[in-house]
Amino acid sequence: MSLQVEASLEARNFNIALDMAPGETLAVLGPNGAGKSTLLSVIAGLLKPDAGSATLNGRTLFDFSSTPDRWLAPHARGTALLAQDPLLFPHLNALENVAFGPRSTGVSKAESRSIARHWLAATDTELLADRRPGELSGGQAQRVAVARALAAGPDLLLLDEPMAALDIHAAPLMRRLLKHVLADRNAIIVTHDVLDALMLADSVIVMEDGQVSEAGATREVLNRPRSGFAAGLAGLNLLTGTARAEGVETRYGLITGTAEEQLPPGGPAAAAFRPAAVSVYLDPPHDGSPRNMLRAAITDLEPHGDAIRVRAGELAADITPAALADLGLVPGTEAYFVLKATAVTLYGT
């Protein structure tokens, strides 16, 4: 394995184990406070865990099971951390900022500048070589920061929400850049944006309360989420319960749908479906069509694009403003959330 980490930190309720294959890009998803940045800090050597071990391409980063403990300094780990803030040296121009990494390892000034020019070109910032950070836009500075990280030749690139501080015009450019430079490169990217995961990552882990709640190939996790957070990112309703012969028994009742594989009765299972597939009624419809009808009290109403998202606990439906006006829905209203079985995917959890 390229990267293997097992680490725990009691003060942050952090306990994680993960493996990465050579050339793999991993996206780390999760709510605020889940431990995502803690994971990057532990790998980079900025935070010392209480216990565990980690190796990167055969190099031991830390090992607290040995005597004495082994702890590799951050600069010797072969990792590069890119945060939301580019953190460029304000007194150096872009070229010298990027050349700093190789220069600090003993590479000659001329060769360091040659490496820097290569990565400035790769990040489409070669025309900015003579500018200082104060003369760069946010997107330009972040691209130069990517060049600086890559110029150091890291075995593992760590990215902590690199698009979070960028505007709506700069973020897509950065995403396309990262897709290019991360190809066949080991990287871990912390993000709240499902598009980052879909475009950049081979696999995903979802962290909640300092633990990994689910992991797998990116599209598998987002198509068949097992956590409420992943379901929210994927834009899905997720109801968990117990598998029955007819479907999945949930807190809202039995839900029927299409199962991609046979579900053992009595086992844990989930039903996933899109809010746009759900209709809302004040009374049960009587047109005879076989449908799922889930009764629940509305908790929230919120704008969602051109629609109104109607929430009832774990349930969500997208309806038109006209339908909302006709139904007279307000929080506390008892309503029926109705959807066809063909719109529901059932799977084991």
Secondary structure, DSSP 8 states (H G I E B T S, - for coil): --EEEEEEEGGGTEEEEEEE-TT-EEEEE--TTSSHHHHHHHHHTSS--SEEEEEETTEEEEESSSSS-EE--GGGS-EEEE-SS----TTS-HHHHHHHHHHHTT--HHHHHHHHHHHHHHTT-GGGTT--GGGS-HHHHHHHHHHHHHHT--SEEEEESTTTTS-TTHHHHHHHHHHHHTTT--EEEE-S-HHHHHHH-SEEEEEETTEEEEEEEHHHHHHS--SHHHHHHHT-EEEEEEE-SSSEEETTEEE--EESS---TTSEEEEEE-GGG-EEESS---S---EEEEEEE--EEEEETTEEEEEETTEEEEE-HHHHHHHT--TT-EEEEEEEGGG-EEEE-
